[in-house]
Amino acid sequence: MYKTMYGQDLVDDIKGDLSGLFEKLCLYLLMPSRLFDAFCLHQAIEGLGTDEERLIEILCNKTNVEMESIKEEYKKYYKKSLEDDVRKDTSGHFQHILISLLQGNRSQEQEVDESKVVKDAKDLYEAGENRIGTNTSVFNTILASRSPPHLQAVFEQYKKISQQDIEGAIKDETSGNLCKAFLAVVRCIKDPLEYYADCIHKCIKGLGTNDQRLMELVVAHCEIDLKDIGDVYLKKYGESLALAIKGDTSGDYGKLLVKLVTPSK
């Protein structure tokens, strides 16, 4: 419509007139959702070192349909396979959970079978706390393929078997990026709104702001569930998301971010 009205390309005009973080944020807002996810994944993989936490945050909460769409957009835009790129830049058990999530094969079953719940909870306990060494493949299989309602029931059942919850067990049995990935999946299953409220808080707390990841999180959620994330943020941290971001950003970039996180009246 912009090109029809003015005979010019909106992206080119933004690039010509804006700069810095404000330009980046405006350009991000013009990307379709799944292309934006593919772009963020590529950013996390390319360059010096891999940003494992960004990979985890993006992949841990996608539906099967969304995952397929992301892989298609990645292939179309970058002329290569997302799975191949993830394999090249990661390794070990951490790689395994990412590749499993990328398959987009999570069960869609909404009904919970109590016998299967008990079995999975027991299998997780036997694979971790109840043995010397951890059988991470069991955690991988269950966390990457079971439906959210089933996993929620498994986590509740696990507390009946063990002296601690599943998050405590994961912290005891794994470490590093694998631990972060398993915990991200668990927290997204339990409460995705709180998980992403925590992700945003991590971007702005302490010295310095992680502007890149903050922008990515706000853009990824602003047309979906950012208002609900903001409600959780206010309840958990005692400050509105808009106020928290306003205190950590500046200029037109900061104003636009605040506008995006402020619920429309």
VENJOUR-V54131 format. One record per pair of residues at least 6 apart in sequence whose ideal C-beta (glycine too) atoms are under 7 Angstrom apart, sorted by sequence separation. I is the first residue (numbers start at 1). J is the second residue. D is the distance in whole Angstrom. If there is no record, write none. Layout:
# VENJOUR-V54131
i=[I,I]
j=[J,J]
d=[D,D]
This chain:
# VENJOUR-V54131
i=[3,44,75,128,159,203,234,44,127,158,162,188,203,2,15,18,28,31,62,74,87,90,127,158,171,174,187,218,221,233,246,249,14,170,44,155,203,204,230,44,71,127,155,203,230,14,70,86,87,127,170,245,246,14,86,170,245,40,41,124,200,203,123,124,11,83,86,167,170,242,245,41,200,40,124,199,11,83,123,167,242,10,82,166,241,242,37,196,120,196,120,155,230,34,38,42,193,197,201,37,41,117,121,125,129,196,200,230,120,124,34,38,67,155,193,197,226,34,38,42,68,117,121,125,193,197,201,227,67,110,112,117,121,125,152,35,107,109,112,136,151,152,194,222,34,38,50,59,106,107,108,110,118,122,134,143,193,197,209,218,45,50,64,100,105,107,117,121,129,134,204,209,41,45,60,64,106,109,112,128,148,200,204,35,59,64,124,136,143,194,218,55,59,93,97,101,107,139,218,45,96,100,129,204,128,97,97,94,98,94,97,93,97,94,56,60,52,56,60,53,57,61,56,60,61,57,54,40,36,37,36,28,21,25,29,24,28,25,22,22,22,25,21,25,20,22]
j=[9,50,81,134,165,209,240,51,134,165,169,195,210,10,23,26,36,39,70,82,95,98,135,166,179,182,195,226,229,241,254,257,23,179,54,165,213,214,240,55,82,138,166,214,241,26,82,98,99,139,182,257,258,27,99,183,258,54,55,138,214,217,138,139,27,99,102,183,186,258,261,58,217,58,142,217,30,102,142,186,261,30,102,186,261,262,58,217,142,221,146,186,261,66,70,74,225,229,233,70,74,150,154,158,162,229,233,263,154,158,69,73,102,190,228,232,261,70,74,78,104,153,157,161,229,233,237,263,104,147,149,154,158,162,189,73,145,147,150,174,189,190,232,260,73,77,89,98,145,146,147,149,157,161,173,182,232,236,248,257,85,90,104,140,145,147,157,161,169,174,244,249,82,86,101,105,147,150,153,169,189,241,245,77,101,106,166,178,185,236,260,98,102,136,140,144,150,182,261,89,140,144,173,248,173,144,178,177,181,178,181,178,182,181,180,184,177,181,185,180,184,188,184,188,192,199,213,216,219,220,220,215,211,215,219,215,219,253,251,252,253,256,253,257,253,256]
d=[6,7,6,5,5,6,5,4,7,7,6,5,4,4,7,6,6,6,7,4,7,6,4,5,6,6,4,7,6,5,6,6,6,6,4,7,5,6,7,5,5,4,5,4,4,5,7,5,7,6,5,5,5,6,7,6,6,7,7,6,7,7,6,6,7,6,7,6,7,5,6,6,5,6,6,6,6,5,7,6,5,7,7,6,5,5,6,7,5,6,7,7,6,7,5,7,7,5,7,5,7,6,5,7,6,5,7,7,5,6,4,4,6,7,5,4,6,5,4,6,5,4,4,5,5,4,6,5,3,7,5,5,5,6,6,5,6,5,6,7,5,7,5,5,5,6,4,6,6,6,6,6,6,6,4,6,5,6,5,6,5,7,4,6,6,4,5,6,6,6,6,7,6,7,7,7,7,7,5,5,5,7,7,7,5,6,7,7,5,7,5,6,7,5,5,5,7,6,6,5,6,4,7,4,4,6,7,4,7,5,5,5,7,6,6,4,5,5,5,7,7,4,5,5,5,6,6,5,6,7,7,6,6,5,6,6,5,6,7,5,4,6,4,7,7,7]
